[in-house]
Amino acid sequence: MFLRKSSVLKPKRLGLSTVNVIIVNSIVPLFYLFGKIHSEYSSLSIDILKELKSEKNSIVSKFKQFPIKLNTAAKSQSVIHLYNNYCSQKKCLNCDIGIHLLKH
């Protein structure tokens, strides 16, 4: 039947991309919010986004077809924002990129 065997306990480590996602989605927003009280934290949050590599997800992948470099987390966060606030809500005519794409 089923044999019960203990597995070897191995410490688990997070990958670098997972750590970056945690920083981008939790630490940076906290720094930005704290920057409302202490302004140096707002600029620090932006600096962190500029230093981290771009996220790899389905939204960012959709924008890779355009001639823009999405090499930092700041840029990938900007296209995620555009997608969530314009593309997914079909507000192409309210978006400069959408208008440009529709003209060509």
N, CA, C and O atoms as a printed pandas DataFrame, in Angstrom:
     atom_number atom_name residue_name chain_id  residue_number  x_coord  y_coord  z_coord
0              1         N          MET        A               1    0.837   -1.174    0.000
1              2        CA          MET        A               1    0.000    0.000    0.000
2              3         C          MET        A               1    0.892    1.251    0.000
3              4         O          MET        A               1    1.794    1.383   -0.828
4              5         N          PHE        A               2    0.629    2.150    0.927
5              6        CA          PHE        A               2    1.406    3.382    0.984
6              7         C          PHE        A               2    2.471    3.264    2.046
7              8         O          PHE        A               2    2.180    2.968    3.205
8              9         N          LEU        A               3    3.700    3.494    1.650
9             10        CA          LEU        A               3    4.795    3.500    2.600
10            11         C          LEU        A               3    5.026    4.926    3.053
11            12         O          LEU        A               3    5.049    5.854    2.245
12            13         N          ARG        A               4    5.191    5.082    4.303
13            14        CA          ARG        A               4    5.451    6.421    4.831
14            15         C          ARG        A               4    6.951    6.583    5.017
15            16         O          ARG        A               4    7.573    5.935    5.859
16            17         N          LYS        A               5    7.505    7.465    4.207
17            18        CA          LYS        A               5    8.929    7.749    4.293
18            19         C          LYS        A               5    9.093    9.242    4.540
19            20         O          LYS        A               5    8.395   10.064    3.947
20            21         N          SER        A               6    9.981    9.561    5.382
21            22        CA          SER        A               6   10.294   10.966    5.616
22            23         C          SER        A               6   11.203   11.456    4.506
23            24         O          SER        A               6   12.144   10.774    4.101
24            25         N          SER        A               7   10.909   12.629    4.031
25            26        CA          SER        A               7   11.786   13.210    3.018
26            27         C          SER        A               7   12.884   14.008    3.708
27            28         O          SER        A               7   12.763   14.401    4.868
28            29         N          VAL        A               8   13.943   14.231    2.968
29            30        CA          VAL        A               8   15.068   14.987    3.499
30            31         C          VAL        A               8   14.661   16.458    3.561
31            32         O          VAL        A               8   14.162   17.019    2.585
32            33         N          LEU        A               9   14.875   17.056    4.694
33            34        CA          LEU        A               9   14.538   18.461    4.887
34            35         C          LEU        A               9   15.593   19.329    4.206
35            36         O          LEU        A               9   16.765   19.317    4.581
36            37         N          LYS        A              10   15.162   20.069    3.216
37            38        CA          LYS        A              10   16.060   20.966    2.484
38            39         C          LYS        A              10   15.531   22.384    2.624
39            40         O          LYS        A              10   14.335   22.623    2.457
40            41         N          PRO        A              11   16.409   23.318    2.927
41            42        CA          PRO        A              11   15.949   24.706    2.994
42            43         C          PRO        A              11   15.533   25.193    1.613
43            44         O          PRO        A              11   16.219   24.923    0.627
44            45         N          LYS        A              12   14.429   25.899    1.535
45            46        CA          LYS        A              12   13.908   26.423    0.277
46            47         C          LYS        A              12   14.385   27.858    0.100
47            48         O          LYS        A              12   14.474   28.625    1.059
48            49         N          ARG        A              13   14.686   28.200   -1.138
49            50        CA          ARG        A              13   15.143   29.549   -1.433
50            51         C          ARG        A              13   14.268   30.147   -2.524
51            52         O          ARG        A              13   13.850   29.461   -3.457
52            53         N          LEU        A              14   14.006   31.417   -2.389
53            54        CA          LEU        A              14   13.253   32.134   -3.417
54            55         C          LEU        A              14   14.194   32.506   -4.558
55            56         O          LEU        A              14   15.355   32.847   -4.327
56            57         N          GLY        A              15   13.699   32.440   -5.767
57            58        CA          GLY        A              15   14.479   32.871   -6.918
58            59         C          GLY        A              15   14.533   34.386   -6.994
59            60         O          GLY        A              15   13.718   35.081   -6.387
60            61         N          LEU        A              16   15.494   34.883   -7.740
61            62        CA          LEU        A              16   15.677   36.327   -7.872
62            63         C          LEU        A              16   14.448   37.009   -8.465
63            64         O          LEU        A              16   14.073   38.094   -8.020
64            65         N          SER        A              17   13.819   36.394   -9.457
65            66        CA          SER        A              17   12.635   37.014  -10.061
66            67         C          SER        A              17   11.480   37.089   -9.064
67            68         O          SER        A              17   10.718   38.055   -9.074
68            69         N          THR        A              18   11.345   36.075   -8.201
69            70        CA          THR        A              18   10.297   36.098   -7.175
70            71         C          THR        A              18   10.566   37.202   -6.162
71            72         O          THR        A              18    9.646   37.902   -5.738
72            73         N          VAL        A              19   11.819   37.355   -5.778
73            74        CA          VAL        A              19   12.193   38.427   -4.842
74            75         C          VAL        A              19   11.884   39.783   -5.466
75            76         O          VAL        A              19   11.367   40.672   -4.790
76            77         N          ASN        A              20   12.201   39.949   -6.762
77            78        CA          ASN        A              20   11.904   41.217   -7.446
78            79         C          ASN        A              20   10.410   41.509   -7.471
79            80         O          ASN        A              20   10.000   42.650   -7.255
80            81         N          VAL        A              21    9.594   40.496   -7.731
81            82        CA          VAL        A              21    8.138   40.684   -7.756
82            83         C          VAL        A              21    7.634   41.104   -6.373
83            84         O          VAL        A              21    6.765   41.970   -6.265
84            85         N          ILE        A              22    8.169   40.501   -5.331
85            86        CA          ILE        A              22    7.777   40.873   -3.958
86            87         C          ILE        A              22    8.160   42.319   -3.672
87            88         O          ILE        A              22    7.375   43.068   -3.090
88            89         N          ILE        A              23    9.356   42.712   -4.077
89            90        CA          ILE        A              23    9.804   44.096   -3.847
90            91         C          ILE        A              23    8.911   45.074   -4.613
91            92         O          ILE        A              23    8.462   46.077   -4.059
92            93         N          VAL        A              24    8.657   44.774   -5.893
93            94        CA          VAL        A              24    7.865   45.675   -6.741
94            95         C          VAL        A              24    6.438   45.808   -6.232
95            96         O          VAL        A              24    5.874   46.901   -6.257
96            97         N          ASN        A              25    5.849   44.714   -5.772
97            98        CA          ASN        A              25    4.434   44.738   -5.409
98            99         C          ASN        A              25    4.148   44.964   -3.928
99           100         O          ASN        A              25    2.988   45.113   -3.545
100          101         N          SER        A              26    5.177   44.992   -3.094
101          102        CA          SER        A              26    4.911   45.239   -1.675
102          103         C          SER        A              26    5.819   46.319   -1.085
103          104         O          SER        A              26    5.324   47.263   -0.469
104          105         N          ILE        A              27    7.117   46.199   -1.258
105          106        CA          ILE        A              27    8.051   47.148   -0.647
106          107         C          ILE        A              27    7.943   48.524   -1.308
107          108         O          ILE        A              27    7.831   49.538   -0.619
108          109         N          VAL        A              28    7.976   48.558   -2.632
109          110        CA          VAL        A              28    7.922   49.845   -3.347
110          111         C          VAL        A              28    6.641   50.620   -3.026
111          112         O          VAL        A              28    6.725   51.814   -2.737
112          113         N          PRO        A              29    5.452   49.989   -3.065
113          114        CA          PRO        A              29    4.251   50.754   -2.701
114          115         C          PRO        A              29    4.278   51.273   -1.251
115          116         O          PRO        A              29    3.785   52.366   -0.974
116          117         N          LEU        A              30    4.845   50.498   -0.347
117          118        CA          LEU        A              30    4.958   50.967    1.037
118          119         C          LEU        A              30    5.888   52.172    1.130
119          120         O          LEU        A              30    5.583   53.141    1.826
120          121         N          PHE        A              31    7.017   52.115    0.432
121          122        CA          PHE        A              31    7.934   53.257    0.425
122          123         C          PHE        A              31    7.249   54.481   -0.169
123          124         O          PHE        A              31    7.395   55.590    0.344
124          125         N          TYR        A              32    6.503   54.278   -1.250
125          126        CA          TYR        A              32    5.816   55.404   -1.888
126          127         C          TYR        A              32    4.788   56.014   -0.937
127          128         O          TYR        A              32    4.688   57.235   -0.824
128          129         N          LEU        A              33    4.034   55.167   -0.261
129          130        CA          LEU        A              33    3.047   55.651    0.707
130          131         C          LEU        A              33    3.721   56.375    1.860
131          132         O          LEU        A              33    3.267   57.436    2.287
132          133         N          PHE        A              34    4.800   55.801    2.360
133          134        CA          PHE        A              34    5.552   56.443    3.450
134          135         C          PHE        A              34    6.141   57.764    2.970
135          136         O          PHE        A              34    6.367   58.673    3.769
136          137         N          GLY        A              35    6.392   57.871    1.663
137          138        CA          GLY        A              35    6.906   59.102    1.086
138          139         C          GLY        A              35    5.930   60.257    1.162
139          140         O          GLY        A              35    6.330   61.409    0.995
140          141         N          LYS        A              36    4.660   59.980    1.409
141          142        CA          LYS        A              36    3.679   61.054    1.606
142          143         C          LYS        A              36    3.991   61.843    2.875
143          144         O          LYS        A              36    3.622   63.010    3.004
144          145         N          ILE        A              37    4.677   61.182    3.810
145          146        CA          ILE        A              37    5.069   61.824    5.069
146          147         C          ILE        A              37    6.518   62.313    4.991
147          148         O          ILE        A              37    6.832   63.433    5.396
148          149         N          HIS        A              38    7.388   61.454    4.466
149          150        CA          HIS        A              38    8.821   61.764    4.331
150          151         C          HIS        A              38    9.174   61.662    2.849
151          152         O          HIS        A              38    9.314   60.560    2.317
152          153         N          SER        A              39    9.316   62.789    2.193
153          154        CA          SER        A              39    9.433   62.833    0.734
154          155         C          SER        A              39   10.577   62.007    0.154
155          156         O          SER        A              39   10.485   61.551   -0.986
156          157         N          GLU        A              40   11.645   61.805    0.909
157          158        CA          GLU        A              40   12.779   61.058    0.355
158          159         C          GLU        A              40   12.406   59.612    0.014
159          160         O          GLU        A              40   13.049   58.988   -0.830
160          161         N          TYR        A              41   11.375   59.081    0.664
161          162        CA          TYR        A              41   10.964   57.703    0.382
162          163         C          TYR        A              41   10.222   57.580   -0.943
163          164         O          TYR        A              41   10.265   56.523   -1.573
164          165         N          SER        A              42    9.542   58.636   -1.378
165          166        CA          SER        A              42    8.880   58.605   -2.689
166          167         C          SER        A              42    9.903   58.462   -3.790
167          168         O          SER        A              42    9.749   57.627   -4.682
168          169         N          SER        A              43   10.942   59.267   -3.736
169          170        CA          SER        A              43   11.974   59.174   -4.776
170          171         C          SER        A              43   12.742   57.864   -4.671
171          172         O          SER        A              43   13.188   57.332   -5.688
172          173         N          LEU        A              44   12.904   57.340   -3.477
173          174        CA          LEU        A              44   13.572   56.056   -3.298
174          175         C          LEU        A              44   12.760   54.933   -3.951
175          176         O          LEU        A              44   13.326   54.024   -4.558
176          177         N          SER        A              45   11.436   55.002   -3.822
177          178        CA          SER        A              45   10.598   53.974   -4.433
178          179         C          SER        A              45   10.739   53.984   -5.956
179          180         O          SER        A              45   10.780   52.925   -6.582
180          181         N          ILE        A              46   10.813   55.155   -6.540
181          182        CA          ILE        A              46   10.998   55.268   -7.994
182          183         C          ILE        A              46   12.389   54.775   -8.385
183          184         O          ILE        A              46   12.545   54.083   -9.391
184          185         N          ASP        A              47   13.393   55.130   -7.595
185          186        CA          ASP        A              47   14.761   54.680   -7.877
186          187         C          ASP        A              47   14.870   53.153   -7.839
187          188         O          ASP        A              47   15.579   52.559   -8.651
188          189         N          ILE        A              48   14.176   52.529   -6.906
189          190        CA          ILE        A              48   14.191   51.064   -6.815
190          191         C          ILE        A              48   13.605   50.468   -8.090
191          192         O          ILE        A              48   14.170   49.531   -8.654
192          193         N          LEU        A              49   12.475   51.007   -8.547
193          194        CA          LEU        A              49   11.845   50.501   -9.772
194          195         C          LEU        A              49   12.764   50.662  -10.982
195          196         O          LEU        A              49   12.763   49.820  -11.880
196          197         N          LYS        A              50   13.540   51.730  -11.005
197          198        CA          LYS        A              50   14.452   51.960  -12.124
198          199         C          LYS        A              50   15.640   51.005  -12.100
199          200         O          LYS        A              50   16.251   50.751  -13.138
200          201         N          GLU        A              51   15.971   50.477  -10.929
201          202        CA          GLU        A              51   17.125   49.583  -10.794
202          203         C          GLU        A              51   16.776   48.114  -11.011
203          204         O          GLU        A              51   17.624   47.333  -11.443
204          205         N          LEU        A              52   15.535   47.734  -10.714
205          206        CA          LEU        A              52   15.144   46.326  -10.853
206          207         C          LEU        A              52   14.837   45.988  -12.302
207          208         O          LEU        A              52   14.401   46.843  -13.074
208          209         N          LYS        A              53   15.071   44.729  -12.664
209          210        CA          LYS        A              53   14.756   44.279  -14.022
210          211         C          LYS        A              53   13.248   44.211  -14.226
211          212         O          LYS        A              53   12.476   44.098  -13.274
212          213         N          SER        A              54   12.856   44.283  -15.473
213          214        CA          SER        A              54   11.450   44.203  -15.851
214          215         C          SER        A              54   10.848   42.866  -15.428
215          216         O          SER        A              54   11.513   41.831  -15.438
216          217         N          GLU        A              55    9.577   42.921  -15.060
217          218        CA          GLU        A              55    8.864   41.690  -14.728
218          219         C          GLU        A              55    8.603   40.901  -16.001
219          220         O          GLU        A              55    8.561   41.457  -17.098
220          221         N          LYS        A              56    8.432   39.618  -15.837
221          222        CA          LYS        A              56    8.083   38.759  -16.969
222          223         C          LYS        A              56    6.704   38.198  -16.703
223          224         O          LYS        A              56    6.534   37.293  -15.885
224          225         N          ASN        A              57    5.711   38.745  -17.404
225          226        CA          ASN        A              57    4.341   38.249  -17.277
226          227         C          ASN        A              57    3.616   38.458  -18.601
227          228         O          ASN        A              57    4.171   39.023  -19.544
228          229         N          SER        A              58    2.385   38.003  -18.658
229          230        CA          SER        A              58    1.646   38.038  -19.924
230          231         C          SER        A              58    1.373   39.461  -20.407
231          232         O          SER        A              58    1.357   39.706  -21.614
232          233         N          ILE        A              59    1.161   40.384  -19.505
233          234        CA          ILE        A              59    0.887   41.769  -19.915
234          235         C          ILE        A              59    2.134   42.393  -20.522
235          236         O          ILE        A              59    2.069   43.003  -21.590
236          237         N          VAL        A              60    3.250   42.248  -19.859
237          238        CA          VAL        A              60    4.504   42.811  -20.370
238          239         C          VAL        A              60    4.856   42.172  -21.712
239          240         O          VAL        A              60    5.345   42.849  -22.616
240          241         N          SER        A              61    4.610   40.885  -21.839
241          242        CA          SER        A              61    4.891   40.183  -23.100
242          243         C          SER        A              61    4.101   40.772  -24.264
243          244         O          SER        A              61    4.609   40.845  -25.382
244          245         N          LYS        A              62    2.867   41.192  -24.012
245          246        CA          LYS        A              62    2.045   41.785  -25.071
246          247         C          LYS        A              62    2.654   43.076  -25.602
247          248         O          LYS        A              62    2.515   43.388  -26.785
248          249         N          PHE        A              63    3.321   43.819  -24.742
249          250        CA          PHE        A              63    3.906   45.104  -25.141
250          251         C          PHE        A              63    5.287   44.945  -25.771
251          252         O          PHE        A              63    5.820   45.904  -26.328
252          253         N          LYS        A              64    5.868   43.765  -25.696
253          254        CA          LYS        A              64    7.203   43.531  -26.273
254          255         C          LYS        A              64    7.186   43.635  -27.794
255          256         O          LYS        A              64    8.239   43.815  -28.406
256          257         N          GLN        A              65    6.018   43.526  -28.415
257          258        CA          GLN        A              65    5.928   43.622  -29.868
258          259         C          GLN        A              65    6.129   45.054  -30.366
259          260         O          GLN        A              65    6.380   45.269  -31.552
260          261         N          PHE        A              66    6.021   46.026  -29.471
261          262        CA          PHE        A              66    6.187   47.424  -29.840
262          263         C          PHE        A              66    7.651   47.835  -29.674
263          264         O          PHE        A              66    8.376   47.236  -28.879
264          265         N          PRO        A              67    8.078   48.830  -30.401
265          266        CA          PRO        A              67    9.492   49.234  -30.336
266          267         C          PRO        A              67    9.822   50.069  -29.090
267          268         O          PRO        A              67   10.313   51.192  -29.203
268          269         N          ILE        A              68    9.555   49.522  -27.928
269          270        CA          ILE        A              68    9.918   50.181  -26.674
270          271         C          ILE        A              68   10.718   49.200  -25.829
271          272         O          ILE        A              68   10.451   47.998  -25.831
272          273         N          LYS        A              69   11.697   49.724  -25.110
273          274        CA          LYS        A              69   12.526   48.874  -24.261
274          275         C          LYS        A              69   11.877   48.769  -22.886
275          276         O          LYS        A              69   11.702   49.767  -22.187
276          277         N          LEU        A              70   11.531   47.565  -22.521
277          278        CA          LEU        A              70   10.930   47.315  -21.207
278          279         C          LEU        A              70   11.958   46.598  -20.343
279          280         O          LEU        A              70   11.761   45.450  -19.944
280          281         N          ASN        A              71   13.057   47.290  -20.060
281          282        CA          ASN        A              71   14.156   46.641  -19.365
282          283         C          ASN        A              71   14.209   46.920  -17.864
283          284         O          ASN        A              71   15.065   46.372  -17.170
284          285         N          THR        A              72   13.319   47.756  -17.356
285          286        CA          THR        A              72   13.295   48.030  -15.914
286          287         C          THR        A              72   11.891   47.794  -15.360
287          288         O          THR        A              72   10.904   47.784  -16.096
288          289         N          ALA        A              73   11.831   47.607  -14.059
289          290        CA          ALA        A              73   10.530   47.418  -13.402
290          291         C          ALA        A              73    9.675   48.676  -13.527
291          292         O          ALA        A              73    8.447   48.587  -13.569
292          293         N          ALA        A              74   10.304   49.836  -13.586
293          294        CA          ALA        A              74    9.542   51.082  -13.754
294          295         C          ALA        A              74    8.775   51.059  -15.077
295          296         O          ALA        A              74    7.608   51.449  -15.132
296          297         N          LYS        A              75    9.436   50.601  -16.136
297          298        CA          LYS        A              75    8.786   50.551  -17.445
298          299         C          LYS        A              75    7.735   49.443  -17.504
299          300         O          LYS        A              75    6.663   49.635  -18.078
300          301         N          SER        A              76    8.035   48.295  -16.917
301          302        CA          SER        A              76    7.042   47.218  -16.950
302          303         C          SER        A              76    5.818   47.584  -16.112
303          304         O          SER        A              76    4.695   47.238  -16.477
304          305         N          GLN        A              77    6.024   48.280  -14.997
305          306        CA          GLN        A              77    4.888   48.720  -14.193
306          307         C          GLN        A              77    4.053   49.745  -14.948
307          308         O          GLN        A              77    2.832   49.792  -14.793
308          309         N          SER        A              78    4.710   50.568  -15.765
309          310        CA          SER        A              78    3.943   51.568  -16.522
310          311         C          SER        A              78    3.056   50.911  -17.575
311          312         O          SER        A              78    1.917   51.336  -17.770
312          313         N          VAL        A              79    3.562   49.872  -18.262
313          314        CA          VAL        A              79    2.710   49.223  -19.265
314          315         C          VAL        A              79    1.621   48.383  -18.606
315          316         O          VAL        A              79    0.537   48.227  -19.169
316          317         N          ILE        A              80    1.893   47.842  -17.427
317          318        CA          ILE        A              80    0.841   47.127  -16.682
318          319         C          ILE        A              80   -0.273   48.109  -16.310
319          320         O          ILE        A              80   -1.455   47.782  -16.411
320          321         N          HIS        A              81    0.105   49.293  -15.887
321          322        CA          HIS        A              81   -0.874   50.333  -15.559
322          323         C          HIS        A              81   -1.690   50.712  -16.797
323          324         O          HIS        A              81   -2.916   50.806  -16.730
324          325         N          LEU        A              82   -1.011   50.929  -17.924
325          326        CA          LEU        A              82   -1.723   51.262  -19.165
326          327         C          LEU        A              82   -2.693   50.151  -19.547
327          328         O          LEU        A              82   -3.844   50.416  -19.892
328          329         N          TYR        A              83   -2.228   48.920  -19.484
329          330        CA          TYR        A              83   -3.080   47.792  -19.862
330          331         C          TYR        A              83   -4.326   47.727  -18.961
331          332         O          TYR        A              83   -5.448   47.597  -19.451
332          333         N          ASN        A              84   -4.116   47.818  -17.658
333          334        CA          ASN        A              84   -5.243   47.696  -16.718
334          335         C          ASN        A              84   -6.220   48.851  -16.808
335          336         O          ASN        A              84   -7.418   48.663  -16.593
336          337         N          ASN        A              85   -5.735   50.045  -17.121
337          338        CA          ASN        A              85   -6.601   51.223  -17.124
338          339         C          ASN        A              85   -7.125   51.628  -18.497
339          340         O          ASN        A              85   -8.073   52.407  -18.591
340          341         N          TYR        A              86   -6.524   51.115  -19.551
341          342        CA          TYR        A              86   -6.980   51.462  -20.897
342          343         C          TYR        A              86   -7.329   50.226  -21.724
343          344         O          TYR        A              86   -8.474   50.061  -22.144
344          345         N          CYS        A              87   -6.349   49.364  -21.955
345          346        CA          CYS        A              87   -6.554   48.213  -22.854
346          347         C          CYS        A              87   -7.682   47.306  -22.371
347          348         O          CYS        A              87   -8.603   46.995  -23.126
348          349         N          SER        A              88   -7.606   46.889  -21.126
349          350        CA          SER        A              88   -8.598   45.926  -20.637
350          351         C          SER        A              88   -9.989   46.540  -20.511
351          352         O          SER        A              88  -10.987   45.820  -20.479
352          353         N          GLN        A              89  -10.057   47.864  -20.441
353          354        CA          GLN        A              89  -11.351   48.537  -20.355
354          355         C          GLN        A              89  -11.790   49.101  -21.705
355          356         O          GLN        A              89  -12.781   49.826  -21.797
356          357         N          LYS        A              90  -11.038   48.756  -22.746
357          358        CA          LYS        A              90  -11.344   49.185  -24.121
358          359         C          LYS        A              90  -11.494   50.708  -24.229
359          360         O          LYS        A              90  -12.430   51.211  -24.851
360          361         N          LYS        A              91  -10.564   51.418  -23.619
361          362        CA          LYS        A              91  -10.548   52.875  -23.676
362          363         C          LYS        A              91   -9.428   53.355  -24.599
363          364         O          LYS        A              91   -8.688   54.283  -24.272
364          365         N          CYS        A              92   -9.322   52.712  -25.743
365          366        CA          CYS        A              92   -8.251   53.004  -26.702
366          367         C          CYS        A              92   -8.233   54.475  -27.126
367          368         O          CYS        A              92   -7.166   55.059  -27.311
368          369         N          LEU        A              93   -9.404   55.060  -27.276
369          370        CA          LEU        A              93   -9.476   56.448  -27.735
370          371         C          LEU        A              93   -9.090   57.453  -26.652
371          372         O          LEU        A              93   -8.959   58.643  -26.937
372          373         N          ASN        A              94   -8.909   56.997  -25.435
373          374        CA          ASN        A              94   -8.452   57.859  -24.341
374          375         C          ASN        A              94   -6.958   57.687  -24.085
375          376         O          ASN        A              94   -6.408   58.298  -23.169
376          377         N          CYS        A              95   -6.310   56.868  -24.886
377          378        CA          CYS        A              95   -4.899   56.528  -24.684
378          379         C          CYS        A              95   -4.099   56.944  -25.914
379          380         O          CYS        A              95   -4.478   56.614  -27.038
380          381         N          ASP        A              96   -3.005   57.659  -25.716
381          382        CA          ASP        A              96   -2.182   58.110  -26.845
382          383         C          ASP        A              96   -1.642   56.931  -27.659
383          384         O          ASP        A              96   -1.567   57.006  -28.885
384          385         N          ILE        A              97   -1.273   55.858  -26.987
385          386        CA          ILE        A              97   -0.774   54.679  -27.703
386          387         C          ILE        A              97   -1.907   54.045  -28.513
387          388         O          ILE        A              97   -1.710   53.659  -29.666
388          389         N          GLY        A              98   -3.082   53.939  -27.913
389          390        CA          GLY        A              98   -4.233   53.376  -28.611
390          391         C          GLY        A              98   -4.607   54.167  -29.837
391          392         O          GLY        A              98   -4.908   53.596  -30.885
392          393         N          ILE        A              99   -4.589   55.485  -29.712
393          394        CA          ILE        A              99   -4.901   56.361  -30.845
394          395         C          ILE        A              99   -3.854   56.180  -31.946
395          396         O          ILE        A              99   -4.200   56.096  -33.125
396          397         N          HIS        A             100   -2.598   56.122  -31.569
397          398        CA          HIS        A             100   -1.532   55.926  -32.548
398          399         C          HIS        A             100   -1.694   54.601  -33.295
399          400         O          HIS        A             100   -1.543   54.543  -34.515
400          401         N          LEU        A             101   -2.001   53.546  -32.551
401          402        CA          LEU        A             101   -2.166   52.224  -33.167
402          403         C          LEU        A             101   -3.375   52.186  -34.100
403          404         O          LEU        A             101   -3.326   51.544  -35.149
404          405         N          LEU        A             102   -4.447   52.859  -33.730
405          406        CA          LEU        A             102   -5.647   52.858  -34.568
406          407         C          LEU        A             102   -5.443   53.667  -35.847
407          408         O          LEU        A             102   -6.054   53.366  -36.872
408          409         N          LYS        A             103   -4.595   54.683  -35.794
409          410        CA          LYS        A             103   -4.324   55.489  -36.984
410          411         C          LYS        A             103   -3.471   54.725  -37.988
411          412         O          LYS        A             103   -3.575   54.953  -39.193
412          413         N          HIS        A             104   -2.634   53.824  -37.501
413          414        CA          HIS        A             104   -1.710   53.109  -38.401
414          415         C          HIS        A             104   -2.224   51.728  -38.559
415          416         O          HIS        A             104   -1.623   50.923  -39.270
